[in-house]
């Protein structure tokens, strides 16, 4: 049932404006949702591809580490001398108001933090494999965080679009219908009254 409003031409004009804005809002929400879904689908495909690669890269890295440990003995002394990597930086890009992270690593070429006296190529291979695994993990983290943010934004957009389509717009339409019918009824009553007055004057 339509929310009762006072049936005046002023209210009718105001509600028609509100209806027009609500319909425009729904169209914008629908476009936003479609753009976010398209962005999400492309990231989901990337995540599928990189997830398999990350697993293979970690498998290769741990095999290289195992080989280095077998040939050189357990390389705890070497690993203890490694510096903490704080070269990550995070920036954001906006997709229809949704902030998507971009993670960058400062150095693209791995730099060795150990000497060559007690190490060999097997240690180097393990180091390079783990460096590659680190970079792929950063990329996967960026994509999965973006997917999570986009999913939340799509859900909120869908909720707002549904509210406009199923609640706000129908309510305004019902109010417009109620006011229009009421005004037409008043016009008919006024016309009938004027006819009666006119006929009485003629008599």
ABEGO torsion letter per residue (X at the ends): XBBBBBBBAAAAAAAAAAAAAAAAAAAAAAAAAAAAAAAAAAAAAAAAAAAAAAAAAAAAAAAAAAAAAAAAEBAAAAAAABBBBAABBBBBBBBGGBBBBBBBBABABBBBABBAAABBAAAAAAAAAAAAAAAAAAAAAAAAAAAAAAAAAAAAAAAAAAAAAAAAAAAAAAAAAAAAAAAAAAAAAAAAAAAAAAAAAAX
